[in-house]
Amino acid sequence: MDLIEAIKSRKSVRGFKPAPVPKEIISEILTVSVRAPSGDNCQPWEFMVLGGSALEDLNTALREQFNAGAAPHPDFIRKPFTGVYRNRARELNTELFRLLDISREDSQKKKLWTLKMLGAYDAPNLILIYTDAEALGLSRVMFGIGALSQNIALAALHFGLGTCLLGAVTNYPEVVREMIGIPQSKIIAIGIGIGYPDWDFPANRLQSAREPIENITTWIGV
Ligand SMILES: Cc1cc2nc3c(=O)[nH]c(=O)nc-3n(C[C@H](O)[C@H](O)[C@H](O)COP(=O)(O)O)c2cc1C
């Protein structure tokens, strides 16, 4: 696939077919994706790749936290959105819920959708990326893992796969660390659900908006 076409066509996939992704394919995706740039080539990433009953167990544990009313407390703290950022997030969720036929008042359906998200939208595989933020500092970690994550999402397209970055699976990091055997010293940066997209699933019709670059770019001397 042409590079520009790949960047344009990548989108978050929130409905998957059950077939697991062969280990060799995930391995190839990770092998190319770690060509991502990172500060001084520090490569601030490590992976846990889950599938089968290991992933089901993690999904169940995360859902139990949510059902018990535990407040999300990711290692990378997320501030509540304000201003234009809140507007963009609202626009996204309004369109998503419209496609899913979830009304604003329907708290039961919203809850079910959150539970689905905590189960990586039923993706057959989950790539957990964890890192040593203590040693590296936030900026090296986030630039590196940002670039890496985009590589994973783009490389997945080459194999007919879809991905969704999932901050949600980092909501209860101590649960993930304990179940998966990630050292206490490492923090969970992001999860990436990966699998073969179910293009009939309504949420996969979502085409998220972007601010036109005229609104966000100043040209100087160009
Ligand atoms: C750091 C990060 C965390 C995200 N976490 C979630 C998540 O928990 N649940 C979800 O449905 N999408 C999540 N997303 C996907 C974004 O909602 C999505 O990238 C954005 O709406 C733009 O849509 P697109 O990916 O389809 O272009 C996350 C994306 C990023 C970069």
The ligand as a Tripos MOL2 file, in Angstrom:
@<TRIPOS>MOLECULE
LIG
   31    33     1     0     0
SMALL
NO_CHARGES

@<TRIPOS>ATOM
      1 C1         -3.1100    7.6980   23.6780 C.3       1 LIG1
      2 C2         -4.3950    7.2300   23.0350 C.ar      1 LIG1
      3 C3         -5.3230    6.5420   23.7950 C.ar      1 LIG1
      4 C4         -6.5250    6.1050   23.2080 C.ar      1 LIG1
      5 N1         -7.4040    5.3930   23.9640 N.ar      1 LIG1
      6 C5         -8.5630    4.9790   23.4270 C.ar      1 LIG1
      7 C6         -9.4920    4.2400   24.2100 C.ar      1 LIG1
      8 O1         -9.2590    3.9510   25.3790 O.2       1 LIG1
      9 N2        -10.6490    3.8530   23.6280 N.ar      1 LIG1
     10 C7        -10.9160    4.1330   22.3080 C.ar      1 LIG1
     11 O2        -11.9850    3.7440   21.8270 O.2       1 LIG1
     12 N3        -10.0510    4.8280   21.5390 N.ar      1 LIG1
     13 C8         -8.8840    5.2530   22.0620 C.ar      1 LIG1
     14 N4         -7.9900    5.9450   21.3000 N.ar      1 LIG1
     15 C9         -8.2890    6.1860   19.8770 C.3       1 LIG1
     16 C10        -8.7380    7.6180   19.6220 C.3       1 LIG1
     17 O3        -10.0500    7.8060   20.0940 O.3       1 LIG1
     18 C11        -8.6490    7.8790   18.1090 C.3       1 LIG1
     19 O4         -7.3310    7.7500   17.6970 O.3       1 LIG1
     20 C12        -9.1620    9.2690   17.7250 C.3       1 LIG1
     21 O5        -10.5120    9.4070   18.0200 O.3       1 LIG1
     22 C13        -8.9580    9.5470   16.2290 C.3       1 LIG1
     23 O6         -9.6580    8.5850   15.4850 O.3       1 LIG1
     24 P1         -8.9330    7.6220   14.4410 P.3       1 LIG1
     25 O7         -7.8840    6.8390   15.1950 O.co2     1 LIG1
     26 O8        -10.0320    6.7400   13.9200 O.co2     1 LIG1
     27 O9         -8.3050    8.4700   13.3780 O.co2     1 LIG1
     28 C14        -6.7870    6.3820   21.8440 C.ar      1 LIG1
     29 C15        -5.8250    7.0720   21.0900 C.ar      1 LIG1
     30 C16        -4.6440    7.4850   21.6630 C.ar      1 LIG1
     31 C17        -3.6140    8.1970   20.8230 C.3       1 LIG1
@<TRIPOS>BOND
     1     1     2 1
     2     2     3 ar
     3     2    30 ar
     4     3     4 ar
     5     4     5 ar
     6     4    28 ar
     7     5     6 ar
     8     6     7 ar
     9     6    13 1
    10     7     8 2
    11     7     9 ar
    12     9    10 ar
    13    10    11 2
    14    10    12 ar
    15    12    13 ar
    16    13    14 ar
    17    14    15 1
    18    14    28 ar
    19    15    16 1
    20    16    17 1
    21    16    18 1
    22    18    19 1
    23    18    20 1
    24    20    21 1
    25    20    22 1
    26    22    23 1
    27    23    24 1
    28    24    25 2
    29    24    26 1
    30    24    27 1
    31    28    29 ar
    32    29    30 ar
    33    30    31 1
@<TRIPOS>SUBSTRUCTURE
     1 LIG1         1 GROUP 0 **** ****
